[in-house]
Amino acid sequence: MRWSRPSTTLCAFITLLNDRLGESIVFPLLPYLLASFSGSGRTLGLLAGSYAVAQFAFTPLIGALSDRFGRRPVMAGCVAGSVLGLGLFALTITIDWSAIPWAAGTALPLTLLFVARLIDGVSGGTAATAGAVLADISTPENRAKAFGLIGVAFGLGFILGPALGGLLAGVNVTLPVWAAAAFALVNLLLVLGLLPETHPIEARLPLPRKRELNPFTQLRRVFTNPQVRRLCLAFFLFFLAFNGFTAVLVLYFKQAFGWGPAPAATAFLVVGVVATVVQGGLIGPLVQRFGEWRLSLAGLGFVMAGFLQVPLATPANAQPLVFIAVAILALGTGLVTPCLRSLVSRRLDAAGQGAALGSLQGLQSLGSFLGPPLAGVAYDLVGRQSPFWLGIALMLGVVALVAGRSPGPERSPA
């Protein structure tokens, strides 16, 4: 068929890569990019969380639009939004606002940064639309292989983003954001020039009712199901704690250890490499050997160990201790995320899978929005290390929720 040509897969892959690459380039550098406008943890946390809240609110609508009007126009619109958001962010941090009399000392630059992040978050449905393209062009027999591209693209994005960001920041701290915007522009040109429509007109669906597009509707449904309520709450608290921790991590590196952009980006590169290895190759054999429930609890232990090690580091031993800490943290996250998803999935019948797993994505986005501002407030008002101790306390709550739930049928250890 016309749309099964290799260029279709290429466009989907580049779009998935762009989705992760843009965020993984910008996120580790946020405290340095914000330095001219604000040094507070609250501002950093709100800016980090603004992307997630926009994505949480608009992803259901973007998915419905692609089912109604086709993949190509929706993907092109989303990638164009990414170009606009990243371009506005890059332009805002490049302009010397002190040289503009009517703008100097105002909240305009900071407002533009928030607008840029919100635009990028609203257009963050690119991953879901690219996944739908892969589903459209795949047969049931090769669908798992096609979806494997999602993991490959995300893994590459998490590795290349911090590496590229740290390298370019050594030249100029704004250069990585311009590079992310340029990659998004290349992505847009590929989609416009090479991507055919993969969703035929006869398969189009009408737009659902507004109520069904409300992201809180699915969350309400899943929390009324006693089979998965505790595990879903655990999933939400995990991402609340994890994203709060990571949001202030680079600011802590900057203020506690005097780190510049390069070592901070390298720490995130370590996270990307370890998480990709765990989720790309180790998770299957480990699940066969130990089962999801045991691995979830072990992973939570690793995450707490990583949280604990960072505030114990001093400027003299920071680099080796922090890199070990983030590697342990990435190992734990690489175990917890897929295993908790699987534990939820195994407690539902086939009819409830789609809604419940979609709800987990919503819970992840909600935790990614609420965690950073909460950590930022704690950072400013309680102390620089307080978000890490708060994260450990929340993780203990996650352990209680997961451990207090019967593991159900598990694969027996060999």
N, C-alpha and C positions, 0 to 999 in steps of 0.2 A: 504494500500500500504506500501511497505517496508520502505519508508522514512518518514512515518507519525508517527513513534514510538516516545515516549517521549524524547529519547536522542537527537533527532533532534532539538526539541524545546529548550531543555536544552543547547545545543551547541550554538544556535542562541542567547539565553538569556545571557549566559556567555560572548559571544563575544560582545554584545551590552554593557553589564556592564563593560567589560574590556576597551572598547572604551572611556567611560566617566570616569571610575575610574582612569586610568593612567593619564589623563590630569588633573583631579580635585585634585589628590594627588600632582602633580608636580607644577602646576601653582601658588598656593598660596605661595609656598616656594621658588620661583625663586630668589628673591633678596638675600635670605640667602645662597642659593646654589651658587650664582654668586659672593658672597662677596670676595672670594679669587682671583677672576679674573678681576672683574670690578664692580665699584659702580655707573656707569653712567646710567641715565635714557634712553639714546639713545640705549645703548647696551641691556638693559633689554627689551626695546620696540621692537628692531629688533629680539631678541631671542624669545620673545612671539609671534611676528607676523610670524616668519619663519614657524612654524607649519601650520598656516592657509594658507599661500601662497602655500605650497606644496600640501595641501589638495585640495585647489581650482584648482590647475593645473592638478592634477592627478585623482580626483574622477570620472570625465566623462569616462576616459580610463578604470578605474577599473570596472565600471559598464558594459561597453561594453565587457570587457574581460570575465566577469562572464556570460554574455548572450551567448558568443561564445564558451567558453571552460568549462563552468559549475561552480557551486557555490563553491564546495569543494576545488578545487585547488587554486582558487582565494582567498577564505577566509583563507586557510592555509598560503598562501604567505603573505597576509596582516598581519595576526597575527604574523607570523615569523618576519616581518619587525618591528612590534611593540616591540617584544622581543629584536631585535638587536638595535633599537633606544634607548629604555629605558636602556638596558644593557650598551651600550656605554656611555650614559649620566651618569649613576651611577658609572661606572669605572673611567670616567674622573674626576668627582668631588671627588672621593675617593683617587686617586693617589696624593702623595706629590710631586708636580712638581718641587718644589725648591730643592729637593734632586737629581734631574736628571740634571747634568751639561749642557748637550746639549739642554735641553728643557726649563730650568729655564729662565724666563724673555721673552720668545717668545710668539707668538700668537697661538701656537699649541693647548693648552688646550681649549681656547675660540673657535678656529676653529672646534675642535672635538665636542664641545657642539652644535654648529650650525649644523654640519653634523648629529648629533644624532637627533636633533629636526626635521630636514628635512626628515630623514629616517622615523621617526615616523609619520610625516605629510603625506608623500607619501603613506604610508600604512594605512592611515586613512579612506580608503574606506570600512573598516570592517563593519561600521554601515549600509551602503547601501547594502552590500552583505548579511548581516544577515537579513535585511528587505526583501530582495529578497527571501531568504530561507523561511521566514514566509509566504510570498505570495505564494510560490510554494506549500506549504503543507496545505494551507487553502482553504476552500470552500468559495464562495461568502457570504454565510450565517454567517460564523464565522470569516471572515477576520478582521472585526473591533476589535473583541476580541483578535485575534492574534496580531494585530498591537498595541493593548493596552500594550503589553509586552515591546514595545519600550519605551513608556513613563515611565513604571515602572522601567525598567533598567536604563534609564537616571536619573530618580529621585533618585534612590538608589545610583547611581554613584556620583551624586552631593552632597549627604549627607554623604556617607561613605568615599569618598575621602578626604575631608578636616578633618573629624574626625580622620581617620586613620593617615593622614599626621601629624596632630598636636600632636597626641599621640606618634608616633614613633620619631618625631623630638625632643621630650623631652629627648630621649635616645641618638640619634645621628642624625644630620640634614641630613645625606646622607641615613639613613636607609629607609625613605619612598620611595625613588626612587628604591632601591633594592627590596622593597616589591612590587612596581608596576611592575617591571620587572619579579618578581617571579609569580605574578598573570597572567601576559601575557604568561609566559611559561606554566602554568597549562592550560590556555585557548588553547594554541597550541596543547598540548597533547590530550585534549578532542576532538578538531576538527579532529586531525589525527586518533584518536582511535575510535570515536563514530559517527562522522558525515558522513552519506551517501550522495551520489550525489542526489540532489532534482530536478535538471534541466535536463530532459531527452534529449537524443541526437536529437530526431525528432523536439524538440522545439528550438534548438540552432539557433542563428542568426549570419549572417556574420558580421565581423567587419565593422563599418561605416567608411566613408571617413575621412581623417585627419581633414578636415575643420569642420566636425560635432563634432569632439572631442575637438575642440578649445573651452575652457570655455567662451571666450568672444563672441562667435557666438550667443549663446542664450541670452546673456545680450543685445547684439545689437538688437536682434529681439524684446525683451520685451520693450525696450525704444523707439521703433518706433510705439508702440501701444498707441494711445492717451488715451485709456480707463484706462490704469494702469501706465502710465509713471510717474505721480506725486507720486503715492503711492509707486512705486518701488524705486524712488529716496529717498522718506522718509524712506523706509525700510533700504536702504544702509546707509544713514546718521545716522540713529538710531544706527546701529551696529558699525559704525565708532566711534561715540561718546562713546557708552557703553564700547566697548573693549579697547579704549584708556584710559578711566577712570579706568577700572579694572586692566589694565596692570601695572599702576604706583601706584595703591592703596596700595599694601603691602610695596613697597619701601617708600611710604609716612608714613605709620604706623611705619616703622623701624626708619626713620630719624627724624620724627616730634615728635613721642611719645615714642621712645625707645622700641617698642614692639619686643618681640621675636617671634619665629615661632608659638607657641601655640595660643596666642590671635589672631594673623593674620589668622590662619587656622580656628579658631572658627568663625570669621566674615564671612568667605566663607561657613561655615556650616550653619549659620543662613540663608544665601542666598539660599542654597540648600533646606532647610526645607520649607521656605516660598514659593519659586517658585514651589516646588512639590505640596504643598497644594493648591495653586492657580490654577495651570494648571491641577492637578489631580482631583480636586473635585469642586472648586468654579466657574471655568470659564463657564461651561455650564449654570447653573442657572443665573449667572450674565449677560450672553449674552441674555438669554430669557427675562430678566427684562429690560436691558438698550440698547442692541444692540451693534454691534462691533464698530461703529463709535464713539459713546459716550465713550465707554470703552477705546478705543485707546487714546482719548484726556485726559481722566482721568488718564490713566496709564502714559502718558508722564508727566503729572503734578507731579505724585508721583516720577518718576525718577528724575526730576529736583529738587524736594525737598530733595531727598537723596543725589544728587550731592552737593547741597548747604550746607547740614548739616555737611559734613565731614570737609571742611576747617574752619568751625566755631568752631570745637572742640579744646580743649586745653589738655595738658597732664593730668591735674587734673580731667577732666570729660570725657576723651576720650572713655573709654570702654562703658559706657551706651549710650553716644551720637552716637558713631560709630555703635554699634549694632542696635540701633533704625534706624539709617540712612540706613544701608544695608538691613534691613527688609523692609523699605519703598521702597527702590530701587528694591528689589526682587519682591515686590507686583506689582510695576509699570511694570517691565519687563514681569512678568507673565501675565499681561493683554495685553500689547502692541504686543508682538510677535505673539500669535495666532490670535488676532483680525486683525492686519494688513494683515496677510496671508489670512484670510477669506475675507477681503475687496477686495483684489486683485482677489481672486478666484471667487467671486460673479459677477465680471465685465467681465468675460470671458465665452465663450461657452465651451461645453464639450471638443471639439477638441483642445482647447488651454490650457487646465488645466495643463497637464503634463509638457510641456515646460516652462510655466510661473512659476509654483511652483518650478521646477528645477532651474530656473533662480534666484528665491528668495534665494535658498540655496547658489548659487554662489555669490550673492550680500552679503549675510551674511559672507561668507568666505573672500570675498574681503575687506569688512569693518573690519573683524577681523585681516587682514594682515596690512592694512594701518593705522588703529587707533592706535595701540601700538607704532610704531615708531614716529608718529606725536606727541603723548602725551609725549613720551620720550624726543624728541627734545625740546618741550615746557618746560618740567620739568627742563632740564639742562640749557637752555638759558634764559628763561623768569622768572621762579621761581617755587618752589615746588607746589604751589597751582594753577598755571596757567592751568594745564590740566583739573581741575574741572570746572573752569570758561569757558574754551573753550568748554567743554562738554555741559554746560548749553546753551551757544550760539548756538551750533549745534542743540540741542534739541528744541530750539525756532524755528529754521528753519524747523524742522520736524513737529512741531505743525502747522506752517503756511501752509505747504504742505498738511497735513491731513485736517486741518480745511477749507482750501480753496477749497477742493474737495467736491462736493455734495455727501452727504452720501448715496444717492440711496435708494433703498427699504430696510427698516430696520424693525426689529421686534418692534412693538410698546410697550412702557412701560406698565406694567400691572397696 
